[in-house]
Amino acid sequence: MSEPESPQGERGAARADRPALAPAGPAEKRTEREPEPTLTIDCRGRRCPLPVVELAKHIGDVAVGDTLGIAADDPAARLDVPAWCRLRGQDYVGESAAADGVPVYSVRRRA
C-alpha cells in the first residue's frame, strides 16, 4: 500500500529531510555588492550556544566596519546570530553559503 501524497506534493516531501529553519527576511539577505567576510570562524559541528560564543569571542579580531563570518551548520545559528547582533549593537549583514553549502552568517562590527 502506498502512502498518501502530502498536500505540498513532492516539494513538501523533499523538505521533510531538511531541518526546520526560519526564512531570512529580505533585509537579511546578502546582496552581491557585500564583500566577503574579513575573517571567517569555522563552527561546523558545534551546537548552540557555541557559534554565538565564538562570535562574541572573535568580533574584536576584526576592525570596526569589517565583517566577521561564522560558518555554522547548527540550525539554531540562523536565529541566534541576528539576535546576538541586535542585543550587542552589531550589524547582521546576512547569510551566504560556504563552498560545501554550510551557511555563513556575516556580522559587521560597529564598535
Summary of the structure (lengths in Angstrom):
residues: 111
radius of gyration: 16.2
end to end distance: 61.6
largest distance: 61.6
contacts: 280
relative contact order: 0.20
helix: 31%
strand: 21%
